[in-house]
Amino acid sequence: MRVALSQLNSGTDPAANLDLAAAEIAAAADAGARLLVLPEAFSCRFGVPLGPVAEPVDGPWATRLGELADAAGITVVAGAFSPGEGGRVRNTLLVRGAGVHAHYDKVHLYDAFGFAESDTVEPGARPVVVDVDGVGVGLTTCYDVRFPGLFQALADAGAQVVVVAASWGAGPGKVEQWRLLARARALDSTCFVLACGQAEPPTAHGSAPTGVGHSLVAGPLGAVVAELGAAPGRLVVDLDLEQVRAARAGLPVLANRRF
């Protein structure tokens, strides 16, 4: 399975961000990718009110994303925001194209390091695995990467690949934590982990988590297959799914669990 991860800086204009998505979809399709991962908060970056940009999961932004993905013949994962209850929004991953129409609402909210995502975001409640060309692909968002149980639940549900779409908060040691956590979750679940974050922005946006870059692909035994730096860029990687089978045969952590 050939996959692409596009590490970009989205802005505050959803229409302009959709133009960015269109360019990345075309480039990924030209490269032969079957799955393209765009970062969390791709429809609109953090650091501004999210209510005005939240749309239903079948609203205009999602519909156009699906049209672009279908025309290119690939599946696209992109971070957006959908309406929640009580004035809050949901931090949503849209999955569109090549016969896939799904979404995932972020379960674990980033109430950490002085940031309170739960003030404005309503949590999701269930793990989601989609089928891309016969391969189970699990969906997670940013802070989810700190919770191994979710990744194991996704593997139990058939995932061989797990996406982490992120807009990682900057700070001391945060890049090292991001890299460590992505590799650890690959080991916990014996899956490929596709960890795609927003690039490091050219200017800070207050305390909002707007990205540090370092998108990476980790193999099912935790090795880094490919990685970007802090600047915008794109990874195109061929995943050998036989490695998942071999890892689970040789290191059966899922089968050996007692708790």
Phi, psi and omega in degrees: 000124177266130183234157176230140175239123181252113181264106186228172168251110173278157180252205183259001179255107182303325180294318178294323178293327176294326174296319175300316179299318181301316179295319180290323177298314180298317181293319180294318178296318178298329179278357178087013180289146175258344179221130175242130177250125172252159187289169167301153176055036184283326179293331177198129181291163172290164177106359175226163177302133186266337181305315182295339181257356180288134178229154173304157184293349171242027178284185185300319182295313180295322180297316180293321176302316179297321179297317179296316180294317180297318180296326179276344178077026178230166177262135184237135172249128181216139179280136180211189178226136178237157184296139175246198179264155173062032178084356177271169175246173171249140177272102196246136166263123174268136177235117188220151170105150177056043176086001181252131178216099186207172173206158177228131175261126184307127184275312184263116183269146188278078173258075189202158177051036176082003180251140182236085180299328184293346175297327186238353186236135176267132182287151168282180188227354187214146173288155182225131173236132177245161180258120176239108181054039179082004180252130177285124181239116178273155185240130174217162183227119166045257185303337175307332186294347178274003187236095185299330182300324178296318181293323177291323176296321177295318177297319177300328181274005174110003180288134168251342179229137176235127176273136167239105175265130191219158165227076195290136178287138179281162177153172180302126176077000187289324178295317179298320178295316179303312181294316180297315183293318179299318180291321180294319180293329174297317178293318180301323187253354189045050175239160161289137175245124178254098186258103186243117182242166171295145175293163175295124184288153179294332175225149180286154179237066182064221180268003184295140176283101187243015169113147175229359184076213179060039171300145184207160170246125177249138178280170186292351172251018171089358180285143175281119180276321180199151183206145173261169172270212184276336187279162175304146180182181183220134172255137170235119190226138172268122178265127174266100185292345174298332178297328177294313179300315182295320179296318182288334175283320184275331182227076189279060183296328178292317180287331184274356182300143173245345180228000000 
